[in-house]
Amino acid sequence: MTTPPGTGPADSARTVPEWWIFHGTGQPRRHLDLAAQLPPPPPWRAYGGEPAPGAPPQDGPPREEDSSRVLGGARTGPVALGARRRRLLDRVNAAILLRRPLLLVGPPGVGKSSLAYQISRELGLGRVLRWAVNSRSTAAEGLYSYDPLTQIHDLNVEGARRRALGAVDRRYGAGADADPVEAHLRSSAESIGRYLTLGPLGTAFLPAALPRVLLVDDFDLGDFDLAGDLLDLFENGGYRVPELARLAGAAESIEVGTDDPDRTARVTRGEVLCSAFPVTVVTCNSDRDLPPAFLRRCVPVYMELPDEEELVSMVAGHFNGATPPGTRALVTEFLRRTGDGHRLSVDQLLNAVHMLGTVDGAGTAPGPEQVEHFSELLWHRLTETPG
């Protein structure tokens, strides 16, 4: 067991196992050199992808843009490491080290999705790539989207413009030794990149020095066959884009859009192979049956509602590090109701804390009647339709 030096107050106040990469604070570790600290993957989880020519400069993944909204700001103190929290973090770190998907199962509103943002913020892995699954989702659409109709329309418009102007298209014969036919074919092939965009799944598996964080949210809403399709991606560490592979003879590498705003990537011969398997968090709101082949390749964990200290810390993170008056009373009532079988979410607790602070302008502690009023107003059971 060790306390890593220079990692901030949230870490220095806690003792964590030496093998943990993720300490569970959800706060940036400024002096962490993840590339040096992260051990190599097991030999059977090493894929050998290389960043494509023309990849973004080595300035890390795109900066996070949603973590503050999901997690709030900095927290003032350490998060307690009780037995339940340690079991969760043991499994999270096992998934990171083994390069296996982490399968989080639990009721809505207990913080399953926010765990992906905690990992990304603490380890400095940038923007979370989130794929929200629904009943119509397919793995193919999570990998990439292609719009051939718009491409055909644009080609027709460009052809009509050139004919109307009587212009000679000189784009393909710039050099004295250039073959205009070959250059024309290459330019036409490369133009597909304007109409093909990698989705969150596809972007997560682009080769990079450090892994991205991939959140596959509400996986239980998807079709049963979706697990098998994802299993192929998770096992092979990459995928093929047929539309680009067919053009490899004319243009070996093609620049395409990605799920990261204003970022592109080059795909060579239509093949994408990761160099660092993404830190993958798969969330399920129910324990619906999943294929055994999928389950045995994940690190599964049942996630319960946070305890009192964790809830208070979560509230503080959303209120500039402070706990507004009445927070403890609301947390106590929240836990009492959930203990009585009410299915409530952390969002509902945050709503009540915010409402108390809005109504109570003096900043004094609210009375029991106010706590009761706002809990009745806002804490309808998630399994009921409010009246």
Secondary structure, DSSP 8 states (H G I E B T S, - for coil): -B--TTS-HHHHTS-B-TT-S--S--S--TT--HHHHS----GGG-------TT---SS-S---SSHHHHH-S--SS-----HHHHHHHHHHHHHHHHT--EEEE--TTSSHHHHHHHHHHHHT--S-EEEE--TT--HHHHHEEE-HHHHHHHHHHHHHHHHHHT----TT--STT--HHHHHHHHHHHGGGGTEEE-HHHHHTS--SS--EEEEETGGGS-TTHHHHHHHHHHHTEEE-HHHHTTTTT-SEEEEE-SSTT-EEEEETTEEE-SS--EEEEEESS-----HHHHTTSEEEE-----HHHHHHHHHHHTTT---TTHHHHHHHHHHHHHTT----HHHHHHHHHHHHHH-TT-----HHHHHHHHHHH---TTS---
